[in-house]
Amino acid sequence: MAEDTNLPQDDNLSVDPDNAAGELQEEVNALDTDTAEGADGGAPKAEASKTDAELAELKDKYLRLAAEFDNYKRRTAKERQDLFKTASQELMVALLPVLDDFDRARHHTKDTEDASAVRESIEIISTKLQKTLQQKGLTPMETKGGTFDADLHEAITQIPAPSEDLKGKVVDEVEKGYYLGDKVIRHAKVVLGS
């Protein structure tokens, strides 16, 4: 092959040099293709078509995977939006009877002078509300007299401890803390004894 391309050229030919050079180059190109195909038995074209087929298959897989992932993202985003819209629905439905009790208590005690009747209705409703919230996973923290824990408590102030056993412990609770399941949703605001 290298021998054919380095043929000596005769400058004294009477034939048009452009045509002669073009014909010679075409013959060399044809000879190169014939020898390349003959040596490998058509392998370069077969390998090229096989590689192109694999490339097309991989592109197809990639496009399908990308489309599937986009669909997954859209679906999960929609599900998340739906969840946020309806997340509090169950709790609201559970609290409706408590709201009804408040309306009934206000209606029945609006003309009464009896403070104990008002107090009793408030106590009944408060107990019902606490039970409903506990059923939904809300539990209050028990802090009074316990040791201070920065993960659970927020110290408001320190006062002199009323007794020796309350030094460095929670003396009073200003605002109750709550758990929802195992998670702290509100830290207890406490007063420490020093």
C-alpha positions in Angstrom: 0.0 0.0 0.0 2.8 2.4 0.9 4.6 1.3 -2.3 1.6 2.4 -4.5 1.4 5.9 -3.1 5.1 6.6 -3.7 5.1 5.9 -7.5 7.6 8.0 -9.4 5.9 10.6 -11.6 7.1 11.4 -15.1 6.9 15.1 -15.8 7.4 14.6 -19.6 4.0 13.0 -20.2 2.0 14.5 -22.9 -1.3 13.8 -21.0 -2.9 16.6 -19.0 -1.3 16.4 -15.6 -4.6 17.1 -13.7 -6.4 14.2 -15.3 -3.5 11.8 -14.9 -3.1 12.7 -11.3 -6.8 12.4 -10.6 -7.0 9.0 -12.3 -4.0 7.7 -10.5 -5.4 8.9 -7.1 -8.7 7.1 -7.8 -6.9 3.9 -8.6 -4.8 4.1 -5.5 -7.9 4.8 -3.3 -9.8 1.9 -5.0 -6.7 -0.4 -4.4 -6.5 0.7 -0.7 -10.2 -0.1 -0.1 -10.0 -3.5 -1.8 -6.9 -4.5 0.2 -8.4 -3.3 3.5 -11.6 -5.2 2.9 -9.8 -8.3 1.5 -7.4 -8.5 4.5 -10.1 -8.2 7.2 -12.9 -9.8 5.2 -15.2 -6.7 5.5 -14.5 -6.2 9.3 -14.2 -2.4 9.4 -17.6 -1.8 7.9 -19.1 -4.5 10.2 -17.4 -3.2 13.3 -18.5 0.3 12.5 -22.1 -0.7 12.0 -21.9 -2.8 15.2 -20.5 0.2 17.1 -23.1 2.5 15.6 -25.8 0.1 16.6 -24.5 -0.2 20.2 -24.2 3.6 20.4 -27.8 4.0 19.1 -29.0 1.4 21.7 -27.1 3.2 24.5 -28.5 6.6 23.5 -32.0 5.1 23.4 -31.5 3.6 26.9 -30.2 6.9 28.2 -33.1 8.9 26.7 -35.6 6.4 28.2 -34.0 6.5 31.6 -33.9 10.3 31.5 -37.5 10.5 30.6 -38.4 8.0 33.3 -36.5 10.0 35.9 -38.3 13.2 34.8 -41.6 11.4 35.2 -40.6 10.2 38.6 -39.6 13.7 39.7 -42.9 15.2 38.5 -44.9 12.4 40.1 -43.2 12.7 43.5 -43.5 16.5 43.4 -47.2 16.2 42.8 -47.6 13.6 45.5 -45.7 15.9 47.9 -47.9 18.9 47.1 -51.0 16.7 47.6 -49.6 15.5 50.9 -49.0 19.1 52.1 -52.5 20.1 51.1 -54.1 17.2 53.0 -51.6 16.5 55.8 -53.6 18.4 58.4 -57.0 17.1 57.2 -57.0 14.1 59.5 -56.1 16.3 62.5 -58.7 18.9 61.6 -61.4 16.2 61.3 -60.4 14.9 64.8 -60.6 18.4 66.3 -64.0 19.3 64.9 -65.9 17.7 67.8 -63.8 19.8 70.3 -64.7 22.9 68.3 -68.4 21.8 68.5 -68.0 21.4 72.3 -66.7 25.0 72.5 -69.7 26.3 70.6 -72.1 24.4 72.8 -70.4 25.5 76.0 -70.4 29.1 74.9 -74.1 28.9 73.9 -75.1 27.3 77.2 -73.0 29.4 79.5 -73.5 32.9 77.9 -76.3 33.8 80.3 -75.1 32.1 83.4 -73.6 33.8 86.4 -72.4 30.4 87.8 -68.6 30.4 87.4 -68.3 26.8 88.4 -70.5 25.8 85.3 -68.2 27.7 83.0 -65.1 26.2 84.7 -66.6 22.7 84.4 -67.3 23.1 80.7 -63.8 24.4 80.1 -62.4 21.5 82.0 -64.4 18.9 80.0 -63.4 20.5 76.7 -59.7 20.7 77.7 -59.7 17.1 78.7 -61.3 16.1 75.4 -58.8 18.2 73.4 -55.8 16.7 75.2 -57.1 13.1 74.6 -57.6 13.9 70.9 -54.1 15.3 70.5 -52.6 12.4 72.4 -54.3 10.0 70.0 -52.6 11.9 67.2 -49.2 11.4 68.8 -48.8 14.6 70.9 -47.3 14.1 74.4 -46.3 16.7 76.9 -42.9 16.8 78.5 -42.5 16.3 82.2 -39.9 18.8 83.3 -40.5 20.1 86.8 -37.9 18.8 89.2 -35.9 17.1 86.5 -32.4 17.8 85.3 -31.9 20.5 82.7 -31.3 19.1 79.1 -30.5 21.7 76.4 -32.0 19.4 73.7 -35.4 19.5 75.4 -35.5 22.7 77.5 -35.0 26.4 76.9 -33.8 28.1 80.1 -35.5 31.5 80.7 -33.8 32.5 83.9 -32.1 31.2 87.1 -33.4 31.7 90.6 -32.1 30.6 93.9 -33.1 27.0 94.5 -35.9 26.7 97.1 -34.2 23.5 98.4 -30.8 21.9 98.1 -32.1 19.0 95.9 -33.3 21.5 93.2 -29.9 23.1 92.6 -29.1 22.8 88.9 -32.6 21.4 88.2 -35.8 22.7 86.7 -37.6 24.6 89.4 -40.6 25.9 87.3 -42.1 25.5 83.9 -43.1 28.7 82.1 -44.3 27.0 78.9 -44.9 23.3 78.4 -42.8 21.4 75.9 -44.3 18.8 73.5 -43.2 15.7 71.6 -44.9 14.5 68.4 -44.0 10.9 68.3 -40.3 10.9 69.2 -39.5 14.4 67.9 -39.5 17.5 70.0 -41.9 20.0 68.4 -41.7 22.6 71.1 -39.0 23.0 73.7 -40.1 23.6 77.3 -39.3 27.1 78.7 -38.1 26.5 82.2 -36.6 28.3 85.2 -33.5 26.8 86.7 -32.5 26.6 90.4 -29.0 27.8 91.3 
